[in-house]
Amino acid sequence: MINGIQILDKRYKLSSGAGSDSIHTNPQYSYAVTQLTDDKGNSGCGLAFTLGPGNELVCEAARFFAQKLVGKDIESLMSNFGNWFKQVSNDQYYRWLGPHKGVVHLGLASVTNACFDLWAKTRKLPLWKLLTELSPEQIANLLDLSYLEDILTRDEVISLVQQQQVHKEERMKVIREGYPGYDTSVGWFNYNDEQIRENCKKAIENGFNAMKLKVGSVDPLRDIHRAEIVREVAGENARVMLDANQQWTIPQAIAICSHLKNMNPYWIEEPTHPDDILGHQLLAREVAPLKLAVGEHIPNRIIFKNYLQAGCASFIQVDALRVGGVSEFITVSLLSKKMGIPVVPHVGDMGQLHQHLVLFNHISLGLEKLFLEYIPHLRDHFVHPARVRNGVYETPMEAGSSCDLRDI
């Protein structure tokens, strides 16, 4: 029985230039942390990611939702979690502040993620193992599918997961092999040319064959020059992703992408405002064959549904710390699976929680084992930091979702 809640505002200073992009030039990586405890001494930790100021607002929203869990049994809660999620996310007062987006939804993400962590620890299993052992019906029970009925029903979820049972055992080999990563810290926006060059060399030495560069400069020639550096050092066979962090207007994006095509980027990430679905649809047509990746700032399953229906997203970057937590992450992954689009999460958690979720996506949903973003800047603050060797995430074996922080 859940008998205690604690909400913490945790903020971390980054080294010079780290974490910077074209919009967020001086970030302070922060978590709104939900701690749930039960009468057996178990503790669940859930995170939502922010950049500092404003984190206290997310903490207040998390406190509002977490208080509704006091007195609940975790097994009973998780047996029909989708129903609880639907009920609390539609609270008549907090829903007005969204709906299903912004501060209130980030707060719900923190609480939801704490529930999944507590559940896994109660069963003494790593979260990936707990999730992959669930039946199709149990997976469906975790989800709120409201507003998706035109494209994904409960029966379709069960059928889709059942269909993936055939080769599930074969896909379990990822547990031994590990999940490939990509280095997203090669080219932060405030790094100079020499830092980028050296970071690319280090990434290759560390076994990465995929890396990301921040673009979106006032002077497009700077972006082109930096992209050419990465391609030169990484070589033609490396996957190089470019991330504009929403900086461009549609005309700007079309113009600059026509030049960036020459360095053969694997994707263009967040090229413009995340709410502009039709703008992305136009952009995808205009810059083809370049592919667009979206999701870091898409807040809920309904907008992801619209992106998939519009056919303009080639990679879905859903983040369980941006949408309403693990359950909505799974819902978006199922939508993506049905539409044949790969899921490559954004990792506001620094890959701690998402290393579990991509294993579930691959093993239970049959999603492609592509790669997972790796950001090392906060690893020393976690009790069980993600282990990446030779460019590959090693499978976590500790009970829970790997989100426990050292300094709480």
C-alpha positions as CSV (number, residue, x, y, z in Angstrom):
1,M,0.0,0.0,0.0
2,I,1.4,3.4,-1.0
3,N,1.7,5.4,2.2
4,G,4.2,8.2,1.4
5,I,5.0,10.7,-1.3
6,Q,7.9,13.1,-1.7
7,I,8.3,15.6,-4.5
8,L,11.8,17.0,-5.1
9,D,13.1,19.8,-7.3
10,K,16.6,18.7,-8.4
11,R,18.8,20.9,-10.6
12,Y,22.3,20.3,-12.0
13,K,24.9,22.6,-13.4
14,L,26.6,21.5,-16.6
15,S,30.1,22.0,-17.8
16,S,30.7,25.0,-20.2
17,G,28.8,24.6,-23.5
18,A,27.3,21.2,-22.6
19,G,23.6,20.8,-23.4
20,S,23.4,24.0,-25.5
21,D,21.3,24.2,-28.6
22,S,20.0,27.0,-30.9
23,I,17.1,27.8,-28.5
24,H,18.4,26.7,-25.1
25,T,21.8,28.3,-25.0
26,N,22.5,28.0,-21.2
27,P,20.5,25.1,-19.9
28,Q,20.4,23.7,-16.4
29,Y,19.4,20.1,-16.5
30,S,16.7,19.5,-13.9
31,Y,14.2,16.9,-12.7
32,A,10.9,17.1,-11.0
33,V,11.2,13.9,-8.9
34,T,8.4,11.9,-7.5
35,Q,9.3,9.4,-4.7
36,L,6.6,6.9,-3.7
37,T,7.0,4.6,-0.7
38,D,4.8,1.7,0.4
39,D,4.2,-0.1,3.7
40,K,6.7,-2.8,2.8
41,G,9.6,-0.4,2.5
42,N,9.7,-0.3,-1.3
43,S,10.4,3.1,-2.9
44,G,9.7,4.2,-6.5
45,C,11.4,7.1,-8.2
46,G,9.9,8.9,-11.2
47,L,11.3,11.8,-13.2
48,A,10.2,14.6,-15.5
49,F,12.8,16.6,-17.3
50,T,13.1,20.5,-17.4
51,L,15.8,23.1,-17.8
52,G,15.7,24.8,-14.4
53,P,13.4,27.7,-13.8
54,G,9.8,26.4,-13.9
55,N,10.8,23.1,-12.5
56,E,9.0,24.1,-9.3
57,L,5.8,24.4,-11.2
58,V,6.1,20.8,-12.5
59,C,6.8,19.7,-8.9
60,E,3.5,21.3,-7.7
61,A,1.6,19.5,-10.5
62,A,3.3,16.2,-9.6
63,R,2.3,16.7,-5.9
64,F,-1.3,17.2,-7.0
65,F,-1.4,13.9,-8.9
66,A,0.8,11.9,-6.4
67,Q,-1.6,12.6,-3.5
68,K,-4.2,10.7,-5.3
69,L,-2.1,7.5,-4.9
70,V,-2.0,7.4,-1.1
71,G,-3.7,4.3,0.1
72,K,-3.6,2.5,-3.2
73,D,-2.0,-1.0,-3.7
74,I,0.6,-0.9,-6.5
75,E,-0.5,-4.3,-8.0
76,S,-4.1,-3.3,-8.0
77,L,-3.3,0.1,-9.5
78,M,-1.1,-1.3,-12.3
79,S,-3.6,-4.0,-13.2
80,N,-5.8,-1.3,-14.8
81,F,-3.4,1.7,-14.9
82,G,-4.9,3.0,-18.1
83,N,-8.2,3.7,-16.3
84,W,-6.4,5.6,-13.5
85,F,-4.3,7.6,-16.0
86,K,-7.4,8.6,-18.0
87,Q,-9.3,9.6,-14.8
88,V,-6.5,11.8,-13.3
89,S,-5.3,13.3,-16.6
90,N,-8.9,14.5,-17.2
91,D,-9.3,16.2,-13.8
92,Q,-11.7,19.0,-14.5
93,Y,-9.4,21.7,-13.0
94,Y,-6.0,20.6,-14.1
95,R,-7.2,19.5,-17.5
96,W,-8.1,23.2,-18.2
97,L,-4.4,24.0,-17.9
98,G,-3.5,21.6,-20.7
99,P,-5.2,19.5,-21.8
100,H,-2.6,16.8,-21.7
101,K,0.3,19.1,-22.2
102,G,2.7,21.5,-20.5
103,V,3.3,21.7,-16.8
104,V,0.5,19.5,-15.7
105,H,1.3,16.7,-18.1
106,L,5.0,16.8,-17.1
107,G,3.9,16.5,-13.5
108,L,1.8,13.4,-14.4
109,A,4.8,12.0,-16.2
110,S,6.9,12.1,-13.0
111,V,4.2,10.4,-11.0
112,T,3.5,7.8,-13.7
113,N,7.1,6.9,-14.0
114,A,7.4,6.5,-10.2
115,C,4.5,4.0,-10.3
116,F,6.3,1.9,-12.9
117,D,9.5,2.0,-10.9
118,L,7.8,1.0,-7.7
119,W,5.9,-1.8,-9.5
120,A,9.2,-3.3,-10.9
121,K,10.9,-3.0,-7.5
122,T,8.0,-4.7,-5.8
123,R,8.3,-7.6,-8.2
124,K,12.2,-7.4,-7.9
125,L,12.6,-7.2,-11.6
126,P,14.2,-4.7,-14.0
127,L,11.4,-2.8,-15.7
128,W,12.3,-4.2,-19.2
129,K,11.8,-7.7,-17.9
130,L,8.5,-6.9,-16.1
131,L,7.1,-5.3,-19.3
132,T,8.3,-8.0,-21.6
133,E,6.6,-10.7,-19.4
134,L,3.2,-9.1,-19.6
135,S,0.4,-10.6,-21.7
136,P,-1.1,-8.6,-24.5
137,E,-4.2,-8.0,-22.3
138,Q,-2.1,-6.8,-19.4
139,I,-0.2,-4.4,-21.8
140,A,-3.6,-3.1,-23.0
141,N,-4.7,-2.5,-19.4
142,L,-1.8,-0.1,-18.9
143,L,-3.0,2.3,-21.7
144,D,-5.4,5.2,-22.1
145,L,-6.5,4.8,-25.7
146,S,-9.1,7.6,-25.6
147,Y,-9.0,9.9,-28.7
148,L,-7.2,7.2,-30.6
149,E,-10.2,5.0,-31.5
150,D,-10.2,6.0,-35.1
151,I,-6.7,4.5,-35.5
152,L,-6.0,2.2,-32.6
153,T,-8.5,0.3,-30.4
154,R,-7.9,-2.0,-27.4
155,D,-8.6,-5.1,-29.6
156,E,-6.1,-3.9,-32.1
157,V,-3.5,-3.4,-29.4
158,I,-4.0,-7.0,-28.2
159,S,-3.9,-8.3,-31.7
160,L,-0.8,-6.4,-32.6
161,V,1.1,-7.6,-29.5
162,Q,-0.1,-11.2,-30.0
163,Q,1.2,-11.1,-33.6
164,Q,4.7,-10.2,-32.3
165,Q,4.8,-13.3,-30.0
166,V,6.0,-15.5,-32.9
167,H,9.6,-14.1,-33.1
168,K,9.7,-12.7,-29.6
169,E,12.2,-15.3,-28.3
170,E,14.5,-14.6,-31.2
171,R,14.5,-10.9,-30.4
172,M,15.5,-11.7,-26.8
173,K,19.1,-11.9,-28.0
174,V,19.3,-8.1,-27.6
175,I,19.5,-8.7,-23.9
176,R,22.9,-10.4,-24.4
177,E,24.1,-8.2,-27.2
178,G,23.0,-4.8,-25.8
179,Y,21.1,-2.0,-27.5
180,P,23.1,0.3,-29.9
181,G,23.6,3.9,-28.9
182,Y,24.4,7.1,-30.6
183,D,26.5,10.0,-29.2
184,T,24.4,13.2,-28.9
185,S,27.1,15.2,-27.2
186,V,29.5,15.5,-30.1
187,G,28.3,18.9,-31.3
188,W,26.5,21.0,-28.7
189,F,25.6,24.4,-30.1
190,N,28.2,26.4,-28.1
191,Y,31.1,24.1,-28.9
192,N,33.7,25.5,-31.2
193,D,35.0,23.8,-34.3
194,E,38.0,22.2,-32.6
195,Q,35.8,20.8,-29.8
196,I,33.5,19.2,-32.4
197,R,36.4,17.7,-34.3
198,E,37.9,16.2,-31.1
199,N,34.5,15.0,-29.9
200,C,33.9,13.2,-33.1
201,K,37.2,11.4,-32.9
202,K,36.5,10.4,-29.3
203,A,33.0,9.1,-30.2
204,I,34.5,6.9,-32.9
205,E,37.2,5.6,-30.5
206,N,34.4,4.8,-28.0
207,G,32.6,2.6,-30.6
208,F,29.9,5.0,-31.8
209,N,29.0,4.9,-35.5
210,A,26.2,7.5,-35.2
211,M,26.4,11.0,-33.7
212,K,24.4,14.3,-33.6
213,L,25.2,17.9,-34.3
214,K,23.2,20.9,-33.2
215,V,22.3,23.4,-36.0
216,G,20.1,26.4,-36.2
217,S,22.6,29.2,-36.3
218,V,21.7,32.8,-37.3
219,D,24.3,32.3,-40.1
220,P,23.5,29.1,-42.0
221,L,27.1,28.9,-43.3
222,R,28.1,28.1,-39.7
223,D,25.8,25.1,-39.7
224,I,27.0,23.9,-43.1
225,H,30.7,24.3,-42.0
226,R,30.1,22.4,-38.8
227,A,28.2,19.7,-40.5
228,E,31.1,19.2,-43.0
229,I,33.5,18.8,-40.1
230,V,31.4,16.0,-38.6
231,R,31.1,14.3,-41.9
232,E,34.8,14.6,-42.6
233,V,35.8,13.1,-39.3
234,A,33.1,10.5,-39.0
235,G,33.4,9.3,-42.6
236,E,30.8,8.5,-45.2
237,N,29.5,5.3,-43.5
238,A,28.6,7.0,-40.1
239,R,25.1,8.1,-39.4
240,V,25.1,11.9,-38.7
241,M,21.9,13.5,-37.4
242,L,21.3,17.3,-37.4
243,D,19.1,18.9,-34.8
244,A,17.7,22.4,-35.2
245,N,15.7,22.4,-31.9
246,Q,12.7,24.2,-33.5
247,Q,14.8,27.2,-34.6
248,W,13.8,27.5,-38.3
249,T,10.7,28.9,-39.9
250,I,9.4,26.8,-42.8
251,P,11.1,28.9,-45.5
252,Q,14.3,28.9,-43.6
253,A,14.2,25.2,-43.1
254,I,13.6,24.6,-46.8
255,A,16.5,26.8,-47.8
256,I,19.1,25.5,-45.3
257,C,18.1,21.9,-45.9
258,S,18.8,22.2,-49.6
259,H,22.4,22.9,-48.6
260,L,22.7,20.4,-45.8
261,K,21.6,17.6,-48.2
262,N,25.2,17.5,-49.5
263,M,26.5,16.0,-46.3
264,N,23.9,13.2,-46.3
265,P,22.3,13.6,-42.8
266,Y,20.5,10.6,-41.5
267,W,17.7,12.9,-40.2
268,I,16.8,16.5,-39.6
269,E,15.5,16.8,-36.0
270,E,12.9,19.3,-34.8
271,P,13.3,21.6,-37.8
272,T,10.5,24.0,-36.8
273,H,7.8,24.6,-34.2
274,P,6.5,21.2,-32.9
275,D,2.8,22.3,-33.0
276,D,3.0,22.9,-36.8
277,I,2.0,19.5,-38.2
278,L,1.0,20.9,-41.6
279,G,4.2,22.8,-41.7
280,H,6.2,19.6,-41.2
281,Q,4.1,17.9,-43.9
282,L,5.0,20.7,-46.4
283,L,8.6,20.6,-45.3
284,A,8.9,16.8,-45.6
285,R,7.7,17.1,-49.2
286,E,10.0,20.0,-50.0
287,V,13.3,18.5,-48.6
288,A,12.8,14.9,-49.6
289,P,14.7,12.6,-49.6
290,L,15.8,14.1,-46.3
291,K,13.9,12.6,-43.4
292,L,12.4,14.4,-40.4
293,A,12.6,13.3,-36.8
294,V,10.1,14.7,-34.3
295,G,8.9,14.1,-30.7
296,E,11.1,15.8,-28.1
297,H,8.5,18.5,-27.5
298,I,5.4,16.6,-28.6
299,P,3.4,16.3,-25.4
300,N,0.8,13.6,-26.0
301,R,-0.5,10.6,-28.0
302,I,-3.1,12.6,-29.9
303,I,-0.6,14.9,-31.5
304,F,1.7,12.0,-32.3
305,K,-1.3,10.3,-33.9
306,N,-1.7,13.4,-36.1
307,Y,2.0,13.4,-37.1
308,L,1.7,9.8,-38.1
309,Q,-1.5,10.4,-40.0
310,A,0.2,13.3,-41.8
311,G,3.0,11.0,-43.0
312,C,5.7,13.6,-42.3
313,A,7.7,12.0,-39.5
314,S,10.2,9.3,-40.5
315,F,11.4,8.8,-36.9
316,I,9.3,9.2,-33.7
317,Q,11.3,10.6,-30.7
318,V,8.7,10.2,-28.0
319,D,10.1,10.9,-24.5
320,A,8.6,9.2,-21.4
321,L,9.6,12.3,-19.5
322,R,7.6,14.6,-21.8
323,V,4.4,12.7,-22.5
324,G,2.5,11.3,-19.6
325,G,5.1,8.7,-18.6
326,V,5.8,5.1,-19.5
327,S,2.2,4.2,-20.3
328,E,1.7,6.9,-22.9
329,F,5.2,6.2,-24.3
330,I,4.0,2.6,-24.9
331,T,0.8,3.9,-26.5
332,V,2.8,6.1,-28.9
333,S,5.1,3.2,-29.7
334,L,2.1,1.0,-30.6
335,L,0.8,3.8,-32.9
336,S,4.2,4.0,-34.5
337,K,4.4,0.2,-34.9
338,K,1.0,0.1,-36.6
339,M,2.1,2.9,-39.0
340,G,5.5,1.3,-39.7
341,I,7.6,4.2,-38.3
342,P,10.7,3.5,-36.1
343,V,10.8,4.8,-32.5
344,V,14.1,6.5,-31.4
345,P,13.4,8.2,-28.1
346,H,14.6,11.5,-26.9
347,V,16.3,10.8,-23.6
348,G,15.4,13.6,-21.1
349,D,16.3,10.9,-18.5
350,M,19.8,10.6,-20.0
351,G,18.9,7.1,-21.2
352,Q,18.2,5.6,-17.7
353,L,14.5,4.8,-18.2
354,H,14.5,4.6,-21.9
355,Q,17.1,1.8,-22.0
356,H,14.4,-0.3,-20.5
357,L,11.6,1.0,-22.9
358,V,13.5,0.4,-26.1
359,L,14.2,-3.2,-25.0
360,F,10.4,-3.7,-24.5
361,N,9.6,-2.0,-27.8
362,H,12.0,-4.3,-29.7
363,I,11.2,-7.6,-27.8
364,S,7.4,-7.3,-27.3
365,L,6.3,-4.9,-30.1
366,G,8.8,-5.9,-32.8
367,L,10.0,-2.4,-33.4
368,E,13.3,-2.0,-35.2
369,K,16.5,-2.1,-33.0
370,L,17.9,1.1,-34.4
371,F,19.8,3.0,-31.7
372,L,19.2,5.0,-28.5
373,E,20.5,8.5,-27.7
374,Y,23.3,8.7,-25.2
375,I,24.0,11.8,-23.0
376,P,26.5,11.2,-20.2
377,H,26.3,14.6,-18.4
378,L,24.3,13.4,-15.4
379,R,25.5,9.8,-15.1
380,D,27.3,10.4,-11.8
381,H,24.1,11.5,-10.1
382,F,22.4,8.1,-10.7
383,V,22.6,5.1,-8.3
384,H,22.8,2.8,-11.3
385,P,24.0,4.9,-14.3
386,A,23.5,3.6,-17.8
387,R,26.4,1.5,-18.9
388,V,27.5,2.1,-22.5
389,R,30.5,0.2,-23.8
390,N,31.8,0.2,-27.4
391,G,28.8,2.3,-28.4
392,V,26.3,-0.2,-27.0
393,Y,24.0,0.1,-23.9
394,E,24.5,-2.9,-21.6
395,T,21.3,-4.4,-20.4
396,P,20.4,-3.2,-16.8
397,M,19.7,-6.1,-14.4
398,E,18.9,-4.1,-11.2
399,A,15.3,-4.1,-10.1
400,G,13.3,-1.0,-11.2
401,S,13.7,1.6,-14.0
402,S,17.3,2.8,-13.2
403,C,16.0,6.3,-12.2
404,D,17.1,6.4,-8.5
405,L,19.3,9.5,-7.8
406,R,22.2,9.5,-5.4
407,D,21.5,12.8,-3.8
408,I,18.0,12.4,-2.4
